[in-house]
Amino acid sequence: MIKLNYILQGFGFRDFKDLLHSFFGYTFSILFIKIDVIMLLIFATIHFLFGFNHFF
């Protein structure tokens, strides 16, 4: 993890959390990203079960 932080500091970020904040904004948190991924998997499963097995 220290090596990753060292590489990210070369690109102007403080650490990995600062990189995530720059991607998703400071209003989003890791919890929101986890909920978003879980909801995406639930909707993908529902579509797959009803036969919509292609990507929209």
C-alpha positions as CSV (number, residue, x, y, z in Angstrom):
1,M,0.0,0.0,0.0
2,I,2.9,2.3,0.7
3,K,4.3,1.7,-2.8
4,L,0.8,2.5,-4.3
5,N,0.7,5.7,-2.3
6,Y,4.2,6.6,-3.6
7,I,3.1,6.1,-7.2
8,L,-0.1,8.1,-6.7
9,Q,1.9,10.9,-5.1
10,G,3.9,11.1,-8.4
11,F,0.6,11.9,-10.1
12,G,-0.4,14.6,-7.6
13,F,-2.6,12.6,-5.2
14,R,-2.0,12.3,-1.5
15,D,-3.2,8.6,-1.2
16,F,-5.7,6.1,-2.6
17,K,-8.6,7.8,-0.7
18,D,-7.7,11.1,-2.4
19,L,-7.8,9.4,-5.8
20,L,-11.3,8.0,-5.1
21,H,-12.5,11.4,-4.0
22,S,-11.2,12.9,-7.2
23,F,-13.0,10.3,-9.3
24,F,-16.3,10.3,-7.4
25,G,-16.4,13.7,-5.7
26,Y,-16.3,14.4,-2.0
27,T,-20.1,13.8,-1.6
28,F,-19.8,10.1,-2.4
29,S,-18.4,7.6,0.1
30,I,-17.3,4.0,-0.1
31,L,-20.7,3.0,1.4
32,F,-22.5,4.7,-1.5
33,I,-20.3,2.9,-4.0
34,K,-21.0,-0.5,-2.3
35,I,-24.7,0.1,-2.3
36,D,-24.6,1.1,-6.0
37,V,-22.7,-2.1,-6.9
38,I,-25.1,-4.3,-4.9
39,M,-28.2,-2.7,-6.6
40,L,-26.6,-3.1,-10.0
41,L,-26.0,-6.8,-9.3
42,I,-29.6,-7.2,-8.1
43,F,-31.0,-5.5,-11.2
44,A,-28.7,-7.5,-13.5
45,T,-29.9,-10.7,-11.8
46,I,-33.6,-9.8,-12.2
47,H,-33.1,-9.0,-15.9
48,F,-31.2,-12.3,-16.4
49,L,-34.0,-14.3,-14.6
50,F,-36.6,-12.8,-16.9
51,G,-34.7,-13.5,-20.0
52,F,-33.1,-10.1,-20.7
53,N,-29.7,-11.6,-20.9
54,H,-28.1,-8.9,-23.0
55,F,-26.5,-5.7,-22.0
56,F,-28.4,-2.5,-22.5
